[in-house]
Amino acid sequence: MKSLNFIFILFLSQIVCSQVYKSSEPLAHTYSIVARDSVTGNIGVAVQSHWFSVGSVVTYGKAGVGVVATQSFVNPSYGSKGLALMEQGLSPQQALDALLATDNGEMFRQVAFLSTKGEVATHTGSSCIEAAGHRQGKNFSVQANMMLNNTVWDAMARAFETTKGDLSDRMIAALKAAQAEKGDIRGSQSAAILIVKGTATENSWEDVVMDLRVEDHANPVQELERLVKVQKAYDFMNKGDLAMEAGDSKMAESLYLSAQNLFPENLEMKYWYAINLLNNKEFDKAHPILKSIFEQDMNWKTLTSRIVKNKLLIISDEELSKVMKL
C-alpha cells in the first residue's frame, strides 16, 4: 500500500494541474455507458448526445488499462489523465478522486471510469443539468445528464444487464433504452462506440476491437447499431481473407457466408462467397450468384479473370470460360 501511495503522489505531481470550468469547454450533455465483457475481457464505452461528433469529446480507452466517459461540461483531461493514472496502478476510484480534487469545476462534471477488472467509479456533479444521475452495476456504469426524464440511467442499466449478446450488443441496447425513455431533452445528433481489449497485445493496431462514430445524424443510435452490424460482417470478411491466404477455402467459404448473412445487400460479400464455392467445385451453387452480381456490375466479371493469376481463384480454363459467359 505504501508503494502505491508513493506512485500516486509522485504521478499526480507530474501530470495533475488545477482544472477549472471554462466556458470554451464542450457542452456534451449526454448519456453513456462504460462496461466490461466478462467472457472476452473486452472493455468499452458508448455514448449519444445532441452534440456534433460526441465520440471525439467523450470516449477514451486503452487496451489493458481501462475506459473513460467524460461529459456534461466536458473536461477532456479526465480521459487522458484518467487512463494514465489507472495505467500506473491506481483504481478507477483513486484516479477519479485525484482528478476531482484538483478540479474547481467538478460540480459541472459527469465522469465514469472502468478498469480491466470491471471496477467502476462514477461522479455526477451537483451542478449537472437535470435530469442527471448514474447507476453502477457489475462490470458497468451508466450515466446521463440533461435528460428529459430521470428514468434514463435505470433503464440503461436494466437493458445492459438483461440483453444477450456480445459487449457491443449490450451497450447498444443500453443506448436504445435511453432513447426509449426520451433521452436527451434536446434530441439526438451523434453517437459513438469504442471497444478495446482487456489485455494489450504487442501490436497496438490489434488492441482496438471497435471504434465507430456517427458524427451527425437524425437517428444516431440507430445508425450506430447498423454500423456495428456492418463491422461484424467485415470482421468475418477479414477472417475469410486470411483463410483464403492460408489455402483453407472451406473455412473461407463459411466465413464469407457468415458475413453475407449479416450484410446480404453487399455485392462484395456475395462475390467472395461465390468465388470460394468455385474453389470448392460447387459450380452449380456459385454460377447463379455470380450471374446476379455480373448483371448488377460488370466490373466483378473483369475482376474474376484477374484473380486467377493471383491464385485466389483456382479453376480450370474450361470452368473459367463458363463463368465468363454468365
N, C-alpha and C positions, 0 to 999 in steps of 0.2 A: 504493500500500500504506500510506503514511503517513496519508493521509486516512481510509482505512478503519480503521486503528488508532485514530485520533483519535475517530471516530464510536463505535467500540467502547467506548473508555474513558469517553467522555462519557455515552453512553447507559446504560452499566452504573451509573455513579454516580447516575443519576436513578431507575432502576427496580429495581435488584437489592439486596435487603437479605438479611441472614442467614436461611437457610432451615434448619429443623431438623425432624426427625421428631417428630410429635405423635401421641399415642395416639388423638386425636379425628379424625385424617385417615382418609378412606375406605380400606378394605382391598379394593381392586379387583384381586384376584388373577385373572389372565385371560390370554387370548391375543388378539392384534390384528395388523392389517396396515396399513401406510401405503404408498400406491402412486400411481403416475402412469400415465396412459394416453398412450402415445407418439403415438397417432394424433390424439386430440382435444386433448391437453394438460391434460385434467381431472385433478385430484388428489383423493385420498380417503383415508379412514381407516374401518376396520370392526373390530368388537370383539364378543366374547361373554364372559360371566362368570357365576359363581354369586353374583351381587350384584344387588340391585334397581336398575333404571334406570342401568345401566352407561354408557350413552351420555351421560348428564348429567355424568359424572365423568371419563371417559377421553378423549373425542373433541373435538378442536379443529381449526378450519380457517378460512382466509381466502383468498378468491379473489385471485390474483395474488401470493400470498405463500408459503403452504405449509400443511401439516397436521401435527398432533401427536397422538401417543398417549402419555398419562402414566398409569402403572398400578403394580401391586404395592401398596406403601404410598404411596398417591397424594399427590403434592404438586400441586394444581391450578394453581399459579402457573407450572408449566412450560408449560402451554397458552398462556395469555395473554402471558406474558413471552417465551416462545419465539417466538411469532408476531411480537411487537413487535420483537424483535432481528433476525429474518430480514427483516422489512419495512425495517429500517434498512440492510440490505445485508450482514449477516453470513451466512456459510454455515451450514447446519444444524450442522456440527461445531463451528464457532466459537460459535454460540448455545448449543448444549448444553454445551460445555465451560465457558462462562461461568457458567451456572446451577449446574452440578455443583460448581464451585469455591467457591460460597458456600453450599452445602447440607451441613450437618453430618449429614444423614440420607441422603446419596447412596447409601450401601451398601444401603439398603432400596428404592431406586427402580428402576423399569424404564421407560425413556422412548425414544421414537423420533420423530425429526424428518424431514420430507421437504420439499424446496423445489419450486418450479415447474419447475426444470431436471431434476428427478429425483434430485438429490443427497440422500443419506440419512446420518443419524447415529443411532447406537443405543447405549444404555447398559443393561446388566443388572448391577445392584449385587451385590456379593459376599454380601449377606445376604438376597437374594430367596429365597423358599422354593422348594426343589427340587420337581419338576424345573423348572429355569429356564434360558432361553437365547434366542438370537436368531440370525437369519441374514439377511444383506443380499444383494441382487441388483440387476440393472439396473432402475432405476426403482422399487424397493420395499425394504421391510424387514419381516420378520415377527418377532414376539417373544412369549414366553409365560413365565408363572411359575405355580407351584403346580400343575403338570401331573402327571397320573398317570405318564406316560411321557416320556422325553427325546427322543422321535422327533417330537414335535408340530411344532416350527418347521421342520424339514427337510421334513416332509410338506406344510406350508402353502406353503413356497417352491416345491416341485415343482408343486403344484396351480396356483399363480398363473402360473408360467412356462409351463405346458402347456395351460391352459384357453383355448379360443377364446371370443370374445365381447367385450363392452364392459367397462369398468372395474368396474362393479357385478357383472357375471357372474364375473369373475376373482377379485374379493375375496370374494364369497360362496363360491366354490369353495375358497378358502383356509380359510375358517371351517369349511366342511364337512369338509375334510381333517383339520383339528384334531380335530373331533368323532370322526372315524373312528379316530383314534389314542387315543380315550377322553378327550381334552381335560382340562378342569379336574377335579382329583381329587375335588372336592365335587359335581360335576354341573353342570347348566345352569340359568339363570334369566332372563337378559336379554341383548339384543344390540342393536347399532346400526350404521348406516352413514351416513357424511357424505361427500358429493362436492361439490366447488366447482370453478369454472372456473379454468384456469391463468392466464388473463388477465382481470382485473377489467373490468367494464363501467362505464358511468356510472350505471347503475341497480343499486343493491346488491341489490334483490329478484330480479334476474335472475342473480345470481352463484352462487346455491346450486342445484346440479343435482339433488341428492337429499339428504334429511335425514329418515331413518326410524329409529324406535326401537321395540323390543319391550321393555316395561318389566318384565313378569313373565309367564313362560310356561313350560310344561313342555318345549317344544321350540323355544327362541327362534331358533335359526339357521334352522330350517325355516320358522317363521313370518315371519322377516325376508325370506327368499327369496320367500315368497308376496307380501309387501307390495311388494317391489321389482318383481315382475311386474305387480301392480296399478298401481303408479305409472307404469310404462311404458305400460300401457293408457290411463291417463288423460292421459298426455302426448300420445298420439295423439288423444284426445278434444279436448284443448285446441287442438291444431293444426287439428282438424276444425272446431271452433267458429270459429276465425279465418278458415278458408276459407269457411265459410258467410257470415260477416260481409262478406267480400270478394266474395261472389256467385259463388264458384267451387264449384258443387255437385258437379261431377265429382271434384275434388280432395278435397272434404269426404267424399264417399262412400267414397273409397279409404282415407282416414284413419280414418273410423269403422269400417270393416271390419277394419282392422289392430287397432284397439282391441278389437273384438268377438272377434277370433281369440285374443287374449291373455286375455280375461276373458269367455268365452262365456255364463256364467250371469247376467251383469249385464243387467237389463232396459233400463236407460237406454242402454247402448251399442247394443243391438239396435234400440231405438226410433229413435235419431237416424240410424242407418244406413238404416232403413226410410223415414224422412222424406226423406232425400236420394234414395232410389230414387223416391219420388213426385215430387220436384222434377225428377228426370231423366226423368220419364214412364215409368219402369219399373214400371208399376202391378201387373203380374202377379207380379213378384218381391216387391213391398212388401206386398201385401194379406195373404198368409199369415203373414208375420212380425208384422204389426200385429194380426191376429186372435188370434194366440197371446199377444201381450202384453196385449191388452184382456181376454182371458179370465182372465189372472192378476191384473190390476189395472186396474179401470175408470177410474182417475184419469188414465191415459195417454190414454184416449179424450177425456176432458174437456180435457186439455192440447192435444190436436190441433186442436180447434176454436179455441182461443185463439191459437195461434201463426200462424194465417193473418193476423191483424191486424198482427202484427209483421213479416210477410213472410218469416218463416223457413220457412213452407210456402207455396209458390206453385202452386196448382192451381185448376182451375175449380170453380164451385159444384157442378156435376154430379159431378165426381170426388170432391169433399169429401163429398158426400152418400153416395156408395158406401162411402167409408172409415168414415163414422159408422155405417153399418149392419153393419159387420163384427162 
